[in-house]
């Protein structure tokens, strides 16, 4: 997973360093975005006394967006969330859990006249895994498929850059193949508040 994250960030850095050359080869309505914020476990995932008793943490993501028609775009991205795991120490895991994976979906943007401000909503499908560390080794759940919802506003700053604060909610089922957890499946869900920096080609 570390290699996947590094590759995604390297690709985005390359695009930012060579915007002129890439702009001649890629669709005009292409943008890339990096996001960083907080994550808070909800439902069964964060409930006291449940299998994990997850808490708060942070999330980072990178995504690319292609405008299909004015105001509607498709996106694809990768996200990694690291959260506290109060119950993990009871089964010889470190006291954090990592939720990571890819997602695809659509974003609808509503331009507010000539102000440059643009509220947005998004919905997508995710493929995620929970990862745990024990004695220096990483173990993970089987990949699970779920959904991701979000909303926010794009605020132009300079040239082709915009800040994109937002909120989001994610949910998917995680199933385990190892015996040391008290439950072999759990409904993973968390709410987040984050901010992104987007670059429009």
C-alpha positions in Angstrom: 0.0 0.0 0.0 2.9 2.3 0.7 4.1 1.8 -2.9 0.6 2.6 -4.2 0.5 5.8 -2.2 3.9 6.9 -3.3 3.1 6.2 -7.0 -0.1 8.2 -6.8 1.7 11.2 -5.3 4.5 11.0 -7.8 2.1 11.0 -10.7 0.4 14.1 -9.3 3.7 15.9 -8.7 4.7 15.1 -12.3 1.5 16.7 -13.6 2.0 19.8 -11.5 5.6 20.2 -12.6 4.8 19.9 -16.3 1.4 21.5 -16.8 2.0 23.0 -20.2 3.2 19.8 -21.8 0.4 17.7 -20.3 -2.3 20.3 -21.1 -1.5 19.7 -24.8 -2.1 16.0 -24.4 -5.0 15.7 -21.9 -8.6 16.9 -22.0 -9.1 20.6 -21.1 -11.5 19.7 -18.4 -9.0 17.6 -16.4 -8.1 18.4 -12.8 -6.2 16.8 -10.0 -6.7 17.2 -6.3 -5.0 16.3 -3.0 -7.1 16.2 0.2 -6.2 16.1 3.9 -8.5 16.1 7.0 -9.9 14.3 10.0 -11.9 11.1 10.2 -14.3 9.9 13.0 -15.5 6.3 13.3 -19.3 5.9 13.4 -21.8 3.0 13.9 -20.5 -0.5 14.7 -17.0 0.5 13.6 -16.7 3.0 16.4 -19.0 1.6 19.0 -17.6 1.0 22.5 -17.4 -2.7 23.3 -17.5 -3.8 19.6 -14.8 -5.6 17.7 -12.5 -2.6 17.1 -13.9 0.4 19.1 -12.2 2.7 16.5 -11.9 6.4 17.2 -10.6 9.5 15.5 -7.8 9.9 13.1 -6.7 11.5 9.8 -7.2 10.9 6.2 -5.3 11.8 3.0 -6.3 11.2 -0.6 -5.5 12.1 -4.2 -7.8 12.0 -7.2 -8.2 12.9 -10.8 -11.3 14.4 -12.3 -12.6 14.5 -15.9 -15.5 16.8 -16.8 -18.1 14.8 -18.9 -20.5 17.7 -19.4 -20.6 21.2 -17.9 -21.1 20.7 -14.1 -20.8 16.9 -14.1 -17.4 15.1 -13.8 -16.2 11.6 -13.2 -13.4 11.0 -10.7 -11.0 8.2 -9.7 -8.8 8.3 -6.6 -7.0 6.6 -3.7 -7.5 7.3 0.0 -5.7 6.2 3.2 -7.2 6.8 6.6 -5.4 6.0 9.9 -7.5 5.8 13.1 -7.2 4.9 16.7 -8.2 1.4 17.6 -8.9 1.0 21.3 -9.7 -2.7 21.1 -6.8 -3.7 18.9 -4.4 -4.1 21.8 -6.7 -6.8 23.2 -5.8 -9.0 20.2 -2.1 -8.2 20.1 -2.4 -5.5 17.4 -0.9 -2.0 17.4 -3.4 0.7 18.7 -4.2 2.0 15.2 -6.0 0.7 12.2 -5.6 1.8 8.5 -8.5 1.9 6.1 -7.3 2.3 2.5 -8.4 1.8 -1.0 -9.6 3.2 -4.3 -12.8 4.8 -5.4 -14.7 6.0 -8.5 -17.7 8.1 -8.9 -19.3 11.3 -10.1 -19.2 14.9 -8.9 -21.9 17.5 -9.6 -20.8 21.2 -9.3 -23.2 24.2 -9.1 -21.5 27.4 -10.2 -22.6 30.6 -8.3 -22.6 33.1 -11.2 -19.4 35.1 -11.6 -18.3 34.7 -8.0 -16.1 31.7 -8.8 -17.5 29.8 -5.8 -18.9 26.4 -6.7 -20.8 24.1 -4.3 -20.4 20.4 -5.1 -21.7 17.0 -4.2 -20.2 13.6 -5.0 -21.1 10.0 -4.8 -19.0 7.0 -5.6 -18.2 3.3 -5.2 -15.1 2.3 -3.1 -13.0 -0.8 -2.8 -11.3 -0.7 0.7 -9.4 -2.9 3.2 -8.7 -2.6 6.9 -5.0 -3.1 7.7 -3.5 -4.0 11.1 0.0 -4.3 12.4 1.3 -6.9 14.8 4.9 -7.5 15.7 6.0 -5.5 12.6 3.9 -7.5 10.2 0.8 -6.1 8.4 -2.4 -8.2 8.1 -5.5 -7.0 6.3 -9.2 -7.8 5.7 -10.5 -9.0 2.4 -11.3 -6.1 0.0 -14.8 -4.8 0.6 -17.0 -2.8 -1.7 -19.2 0.1 -0.5 -20.1 3.7 -1.1 -18.6 7.2 -0.5 -20.7 10.4 -0.2 -19.4 14.0 0.0 -20.3 17.7 -0.3 -18.5 20.9 -0.1 -17.5 24.1 -2.0 -14.7 25.1 -4.4 -13.1 28.4 -3.6 -10.8 29.9 -6.3 -7.4 31.1 -4.9 -4.8 31.9 -7.6 -4.6 31.1 -11.3 -5.9 27.5 -11.8 -5.9 26.5 -8.1 -8.9 26.2 -5.8 -9.4 25.2 -2.2 -12.2 22.6 -1.8 -13.3 22.2 1.9 -15.9 19.5 2.4 -17.5 16.7 4.4 -17.8 13.1 3.6 -19.2 9.7 4.7 -17.9 6.3 3.8 -19.3 2.8 4.4 -18.3 -0.7 3.4 -18.2 -4.3 4.9 -14.8 -5.8 5.9 -14.4 -9.5 6.4 -11.4 -11.2 8.0 -9.6 -14.5 7.2 -7.7 -14.6 10.5 -8.9 -16.0 13.8 -7.5 -13.6 16.4 -10.3 -11.0 16.1 -13.4 -11.7 18.1 -15.6 -11.0 15.0 -14.9 -12.1 11.4 -16.8 -9.2 9.8 -17.6 -5.6 10.6 -19.5 -2.8 9.0 -16.8 0.0 8.5 -18.1 3.6 8.4 -16.6 6.9 9.2 -17.4 10.6 8.8 -14.8 13.1 7.8 -14.1 16.8 7.5 -11.3 17.7 5.1 -9.9 20.3 2.7 -8.4 19.8 -0.7 -6.2 21.7 -3.1 -7.3 21.3 -6.7 -5.4 22.2 -9.9 -7.4 22.7 -13.2 -5.6 22.1 -16.4 
